[in-house]
Amino acid sequence: VKDGLWFIADAAGRIRLVLRRNKDRQLVLMHGGDGVFREVMVLDEDGDIRPIGLSTDGAMIYGVAEQDRGQRDLVEIDPATGNI
């Protein structure tokens, strides 16, 4: 991914998650593999949602979220829908 800032690989060592900045300088979470990635979500600069890992097969994203919560929670993000 062009201008990638941060990467996470799946258990097989394939890069599946990339953090980059878009043309508006927003942080964007990208998911994919084998050179094909798509935008999952724009991340808040305040770090309300912070990705920290992937499921073994790389299909699900794990993160820490505070958004709309009374505490920091471990969450699962579906990259196909962006649902938390």
Residue pairs with C-beta under 8 A, 6 or more apart in sequence:
1 18
1 20
1 30
1 37
2 20
3 20
3 21
4 18
4 19
4 20
4 30
5 18
5 19
5 20
5 21
5 27
6 18
6 19
7 15
7 17
7 18
7 19
8 15
8 16
8 17
8 51
8 53
8 54
9 15
9 16
9 54
9 58
10 16
10 33
10 54
10 55
10 56
10 57
10 58
11 56
11 57
11 58
12 58
14 33
14 34
14 58
15 33
16 31
16 32
16 33
16 54
16 58
17 29
17 30
17 31
17 51
17 54
17 58
17 61
18 29
18 30
18 31
18 32
18 37
19 27
19 28
19 29
19 30
19 43
19 51
20 27
20 28
20 30
21 27
21 28
22 28
22 42
26 42
26 43
26 45
27 42
27 43
27 45
28 39
28 41
28 42
28 43
29 39
29 40
29 41
29 42
29 43
29 51
29 61
30 37
30 38
30 39
30 40
31 37
31 38
31 40
31 61
31 79
32 38
33 58
40 61
40 77
40 79
40 82
41 49
41 77
41 82
43 49
43 50
43 51
44 67
47 66
48 65
48 66
48 67
49 63
49 64
49 65
49 66
49 67
49 75
49 77
49 84
50 63
50 64
50 65
51 61
51 62
51 63
51 77
52 62
52 63
52 64
53 61
53 62
53 63
54 60
54 61
54 62
55 61
55 62
59 79
60 76
60 77
60 78
60 79
61 76
61 77
61 78
61 79
62 74
62 75
62 76
62 77
63 74
63 75
63 77
64 72
64 73
64 74
64 75
65 72
65 73
65 75
65 84
66 72
66 73
75 84
76 84
77 83
77 84
